[in-house]
């Protein structure tokens, strides 16, 4: 049990060190790796409490019922209000369902219609990186030492650091999945990348000289972006 306590404590300490997650009302992603250990500790703690409350001769069924109730209480109280209401309601949509659908559509398109060597730059590196089967970059620096070590004035853990000059001049990814966070205002982005529209997924942006990485181009629409005024 000591190692479980240590793992949870280290994860909690990291959560405190970085200042918490971006959206605290949805829980902390930094604590997720340690939740299995927390649940194991909760189950052991519930068993100890039940042993203290009941005599050895008490019914085994009552013992199991109390232990289950205590474990359930821990599960419900350790979740955020958003996830708890989602878990208990059949009618409530899952968190970020609309965005996840769009990201899945992009991921399946990249997997089906791009060359396996295509490098994709993402602002949202979860679902697309899992399902596209393509090398990806997180432009917010979670997998890039240069960006991760930038000094910034804003505080938004995991969402406050990016460098478009670095991405456009040095990294030069084949595809940008989105153009948010001011990327669209960079002349080099507008000159080097074209917008791609498909009926299969939301629009994305590919380097002009890497269009050959896309298959079935006759089904796609390419649009030049106007220069910044």
C-alpha positions in Angstrom: 0.0 0.0 0.0 2.9 2.3 0.6 3.8 2.5 -3.1 0.2 3.4 -3.9 0.2 6.2 -1.4 3.6 7.4 -2.8 2.3 7.4 -6.4 -0.8 9.4 -5.5 1.1 11.8 -3.3 3.7 12.5 -6.1 0.9 13.2 -8.7 -0.9 15.5 -6.3 2.3 17.3 -5.6 2.8 17.8 -9.3 -0.7 19.1 -9.6 -0.1 21.7 -6.9 3.4 22.6 -8.4 2.0 23.5 -11.8 -0.9 25.4 -10.3 -3.8 23.1 -11.2 -5.5 22.4 -14.4 -7.0 25.0 -16.9 -10.6 24.2 -16.1 -10.9 23.2 -12.4 -14.7 22.6 -12.6 -14.0 19.6 -14.8 -11.5 18.0 -12.5 -7.7 17.8 -13.0 -6.1 15.8 -15.9 -2.9 15.9 -13.9 -4.4 13.7 -11.3 -5.9 11.1 -13.7 -2.8 8.7 -13.7 -3.1 8.3 -10.0 -6.9 7.7 -9.7 -6.6 3.9 -9.9 -4.3 4.1 -6.9 -6.7 6.4 -5.1 -9.5 3.9 -5.7 -7.5 1.0 -4.4 -6.7 3.0 -1.2 -10.3 3.9 -0.9 -11.3 0.2 -1.1 -8.8 -0.8 1.5 -9.8 2.1 3.7 -13.5 1.1 3.4 -12.6 -2.4 4.4 -10.8 -1.2 7.5 -13.7 1.1 8.5 -16.1 -1.8 8.1 -13.9 -4.1 10.3 -13.9 -1.4 13.0 -17.7 -0.9 12.9 -18.7 -4.6 12.8 -17.8 -7.4 15.1 -16.2 -10.5 13.6 -19.4 -12.4 14.1 -21.6 -10.0 12.1 -23.2 -11.0 8.8 -20.8 -11.2 5.8 -23.5 -9.7 3.6 -23.8 -6.6 5.8 -20.0 -6.3 5.8 -19.9 -6.4 2.0 -22.8 -4.0 1.7 -21.2 -1.4 3.9 -17.9 -1.7 2.2 -19.6 -1.2 -1.2 -21.5 1.8 0.0 -18.3 3.5 1.3 -16.5 2.8 -2.0 -19.4 4.2 -3.9 -19.3 7.3 -1.8 -15.6 7.8 -2.5 -16.2 7.4 -6.2 -19.0 10.0 -6.3 -17.1 12.5 -4.2 -13.8 12.2 -6.0 -15.4 13.1 -9.4 -16.2 16.7 -10.5 -19.8 17.8 -10.6 -19.7 17.8 -14.4 -18.5 14.2 -14.7 -20.8 13.0 -11.9 -24.0 14.5 -13.5 -22.9 13.0 -16.8 -22.4 9.6 -15.3 -25.8 9.6 -13.5 -27.9 11.0 -16.4 -28.9 9.0 -19.5 -30.0 12.2 -21.3 -26.9 14.3 -20.7 -24.4 14.4 -23.5 -20.8 13.4 -22.8 -18.3 16.2 -22.1 -17.1 18.0 -25.3 -19.1 15.6 -27.5 -19.4 18.1 -30.4 -15.6 18.8 -30.5 -14.8 15.1 -30.1 -16.9 14.2 -33.1 -15.1 16.8 -35.2 -11.7 15.7 -34.1 -12.6 12.0 -34.8 -13.7 13.0 -38.3 -10.4 14.7 -38.9 -8.5 11.8 -37.5 -10.2 9.2 -39.7 -9.7 11.4 -42.8 -5.9 11.7 -42.1 -5.7 8.0 -41.5 -7.5 7.2 -44.8 -6.4 9.9 -47.2 -2.9 11.1 -46.2 0.5 9.5 -46.6 1.8 7.8 -43.4 4.7 10.2 -43.2 2.4 13.3 -42.9 3.2 15.4 -39.9 0.2 17.0 -38.3 0.3 20.1 -36.0 -2.5 20.0 -33.4 -3.9 22.5 -31.0 -5.9 19.7 -29.4 -3.6 16.7 -29.4 -5.7 14.0 -27.8 -8.2 12.2 -30.0 -6.6 12.9 -33.4 -3.2 11.7 -32.2 -4.7 8.4 -31.0 -6.8 7.6 -34.1 -5.0 9.2 -37.1 -2.0 6.8 -37.0 0.2 9.7 -38.1 3.1 11.6 -36.5 1.7 14.6 -34.7 3.0 17.8 -33.0 1.3 19.5 -30.1 1.9 23.2 -30.9 1.2 24.1 -27.3 4.5 22.5 -26.3 3.5 19.5 -24.3 5.9 17.4 -26.4 8.4 20.1 -27.5 11.2 21.2 -25.1 11.7 24.6 -26.8 8.1 25.7 -26.5 7.6 24.1 -23.1 10.5 26.2 -21.7 9.2 29.5 -23.1 8.6 32.3 -20.5 5.1 33.7 -20.8 3.1 36.3 -18.8 -0.2 34.4 -18.8 -1.1 31.4 -16.6 -3.0 28.6 -18.2 -1.3 25.3 -17.6 -0.7 23.5 -20.9 -2.4 26.3 -22.9 -0.3 29.4 -22.7 2.8 28.7 -24.7 3.2 28.6 -28.5 5.6 30.1 -31.1 4.3 30.5 -34.6 7.6 31.7 -36.0 9.2 28.6 -34.7 6.5 26.4 -36.2 6.5 28.1 -39.6 10.2 28.6 -40.0 11.8 25.6 -38.3 9.3 22.8 -37.8 7.2 23.3 -41.0 4.5 20.7 -40.3 2.7 19.3 -43.3 -0.8 20.0 -41.9 -2.2 22.5 -39.3 -5.5 21.1 -38.1 -6.6 24.6 -37.0 -5.6 28.2 -37.4 -6.6 29.6 -33.9 -4.5 31.5 -31.4 -3.5 34.1 -34.0 -1.9 31.7 -36.5 -4.2 33.0 -39.3 -2.6 36.5 -38.9 0.9 35.3 -40.0 1.7 36.1 -43.6 3.9 33.0 -43.9 1.1 30.8 -42.9 -1.2 32.4 -45.4 1.4 32.1 -48.2 2.7 28.6 -47.4 -0.5 26.8 -46.6 -3.8 26.3 -48.3 -7.2 25.5 -46.9 -8.6 22.0 -47.6 -12.3 21.3 -47.5 -13.8 17.9 -47.7 -17.3 16.5 -47.1 -15.8 13.9 -44.8 -14.3 16.2 -42.1 -13.9 19.9 -41.0 -11.5 22.1 -42.9 -7.7 21.9 -42.3 -4.6 23.5 -43.8 -1.8 21.8 -45.7 1.5 23.2 -46.9 1.3 24.2 -50.5 4.4 22.1 -51.5 3.1 19.0 -49.7 -0.3 18.6 -51.3 1.0 15.4 -52.9 0.6 13.8 -49.5 -3.2 13.8 -49.9 -5.0 11.0 -51.8 -8.1 11.4 -54.0 -7.5 15.1 -54.5 -10.3 15.3 -57.0 -12.7 15.0 -54.1 -11.1 18.0 -52.2 -11.4 21.7 -52.6 -8.2 23.8 -52.1 -8.5 27.5 -51.3 -5.8 30.1 -51.0 -6.0 32.4 -48.0 -6.0 36.1 -48.6 -3.0 38.1 -47.4 -3.2 40.0 -44.2 -4.1 43.6 -44.8 
